[in-house]
Amino acid sequence: MTEARSQPLPADGVAALDRAIAILDAFATADRSLSLAEIAARTGLYKSTILRLANSLLRGQLLERLDDGRYRIGPATFRLGALYQRSVVAVDILLPIMRDLAERSWESVAFYVRSGDARTCLYRVESKHPIRYTIREGDLLPLLTGSGGRVLAAFSGQPGEPYETIRKACHYLSIGDRDPETAGVSVPVFGPGRVLLGALTLAGPSTRVDTAFLRRMTPDLLEAAARATRAFGEDASMLEQAARLAGAETVIGLSSP
């Protein structure tokens, strides 16, 4: 939060949401906590309204109530701020790398993140081919099918095979796993502390994107993931080594992105 505000609430929008935002926005940078009376003075809201909305904010960990009855900003706001900061940086780092891959391969490139027991397409660069593997940013896909999902699962600790092998090879090739007409290969991207940020996937129609093509592109994809990982501030030696080995080894898996 930056500065507290006392201006009137807008007439449009959902009133309860506007008032909840006003409560959060009442906290200035220098405020460690605020009393109910201070929040009421800064927002112009009735104390009964603040108490009702504060209960929802407390459940969502957007506010915390201290032992003396005062309120402070909750830990969920830190998490949201970190997500915002990471997403802004991610666009700047990932999209140029993804565009370069799509330009060199002429196939579609996507970046997936884990969403519970599923995965979400966060960023997407389309193939130049008129016939291509199409998925939209924001689409939700299964976690345990497709190369992107399997890489996310592997580096989230999924036990057994093929996940043990994926963790060693740092890539997974799939043909017809999720969709019988698509094929692709995926690799992990890491952030500081080797936290898994997502999976970088190159994919296309299986009539054009065959095993030989995916074998050729795997080192390039691993090198791209290494560049992204370094840009995020993490050591990429594991990915660099995997890129060197990928050309000589059998690409792991034969089962759509």
N, C-alpha and C positions, 0 to 999 in steps of 0.2 A: 504494500500500500504506500501511496506517496503522501498526499495531503488530505486532511479531513475536509468534508464539504458540508455546507449548510443550505445550498440552493434547493428550491422546490423540486419534488420528484416529477418526472415526466408524466403527462396524462395518458400516453399510449403505453402499450406493453402490459405484461402481467403485473398487477399491483404488488402482490406478495413478493414476487421475485425482485421487483424494483426496490422494495423496502429492505429486503435481505441484503441486496447489494449496497444500499445506503448504510446499513449497519457495518458491513465490512469496510466500506470506504471511509467510515468515520475515524478509523485508526490512522494516525499520522506516523511518519517514519520514526519519530522520537518517542512514540508511546509504547511503553512496555505492557500496559494494561489500561483499561477504562472501566469506570463504574457505570452502573445502569443510568444514573443521573447524567453523567458526562455523555454517554451515547445518545440519550434523549435530547440533550441540549444541542448536540452537533447535528442530529438528523431531523429534529422537529417531530419525531414520532412519539406516540404515547408509550409510557413504560409497559403497559399491558401488551401492546403490539410487539415491542422489542422482546419481551419475555417469551411470547409465543413463537416468534421467528427464531429466537436464539436457540430454542430447543431443537429445531430442525438443523440449524447450523452446528450445534454441538454433536448431533448424531452423525453428521457428515464430516466431523473433525475440522470444520472450517473455523470454528471458535472453540475455545477452552474456558471453562469456568474455574477460577482459582478458589482456594479455601476461604478467602475473605469475601467471596461473592463478586469480585471483579472479573472482567473478561479480557482475554488476550486472543490474538490470531492463532488459529489451530494449525497442526502439522500438515493438513491436506493442502493448505495454501502454498506451503513450501514445495510439496510434490508437484502441484500444478505449475508453479513457477519454473521448476526444474524441467518439467516436460515441455513447457513453452520454449525455454532457452535451448533445449536439445533439439526441438523440431526446427527452430529457425536455423541453427547451425547445420542440422542434417540436410536441409535443402541445399545450402551452399556447398556442402561437401559432396553429397551423393549425386545430385543431378548432373553435374559436369562429367563425372565418372560414368554414369549410366548412359549419357548421350554419346560419349566416346565409344562405349561398348556397342551400343546399337548402331552407330555409324560404321564400325569396323565389321560387325557380324551381319548386319542387315536383318537382325531379328529383334524381337521385343525384349526389353529388360525391365524387371520389376524389383522392388524392395519390399519385403514382407516383415511384419512384426507380429509377435505372439499376442493374441488376445484371449487369455484364458485357455480354453480347450479348442481354440480355433486360431486362425491367423488372418491378418488384415493386410491388403495391398495398400501400402502407404504412399509409394511413388511409382510412376510408370512412364516408360519411354517406348513409343510404338515402333514397330518394324516399318521399313519403307515398302515392304512387299504388300501388294493389294490383298493377298490372302495371308492372314496372320493370326496368331494366338491373341485373342482379345480379352482383356480383363480391365475393369475400371478401378481407379483409386477409391479406396473405401470398401471395396468388395470383401466379404468375409468368406473364407474357404476352410475346409477341414485341416486339422493340424497333422494328423497321422497319415495323410496321403499326399503324393506329389513331392518333388524334390525340395521345394521351399519349406513345406511343412515338416518334412523329415529332418532337415538340417536344424530348424528351430527346436524340434523335439530333442534331437541328439544333444545339442549344446545347452538344453535346459535340464539335462540329467536323465532323459528317458533311458531305462535299462534295456539290456538285451540287444539282439541284432534286428535291423542293420545298424543300430545307433552306436554301438561300440566301434564298429568299423568306420562309420562316418566321422566320429570324433578323431580317429587317427588320421584319416585321409583328408579331412577338412572340405569334403565335397560329396555330393550325391547326384547321380545321373538317374533320371526316371523317364520311362517311355510307357505311356498308357496307364499310369498308376491311378491318377484321379480322373483323367479324361482319355479315352482310347485314341483320340486323334491329336493329342499334343505330347510334346517331349521337351525336356529341359534339364538343365544342370544348375545346382545352387551351391553357394558357399556362405559361411558365416562372416559377419562384420562385428567387430568388438569395439568397446569403449574402454575408458580408464578402469583399471582393476580387472581387465578381461571380462567385463560384463557384456553379455550378448546383447547387441543392439538390434539385429535383424538378419535376414537372409537375402542375399543378392542372387537373383535368378535370371538366367537367359533362357528363353523358351520360344517355341514355334510349332507349326503343324508337323506332325510326325512324318508326313509324306515328304517333307523337305529337310527337316531337322532330324537326321539319323544319328546313330551311335558314333560313326566316324567324325561327323561334324562336331558333335558335343565333346568328343575326345580332344579335337584340335582346339576348341574354345576354352576348355577347362583351365589350362595354365593362364590364359588371358583373364579369365574371370577371377581366379585366385589372386593374380597380381593386382587387379582392380580392387578386390576386397582388402588386400594389404595396404594399398594407397589410402583407402577410406579409413582403415583402422589406425594408420599412422596419423592421419589428419585429425582423428578424434582423440589423439593423445595416448594411444596404447601401442605397445611393442607388437610388431607384425611378423616377427621372425618365424613363427609357426606357419603362417600363411605363405610366407616367402619360400620356406622349405617345401611346403606342399605343392607350390607352383613348379618348383624345380623337379619334383618327383612325378608330377601328374603326366608329363609326356611319356614317361617310361613305364608307368604302372597301368594296370587295367583300371579303367574308371569304375568306381564303386556303384553298384546297383544296376539294374536293368528293368526296372519296373516302372505322369504328367506333372508338371510343375505345380 
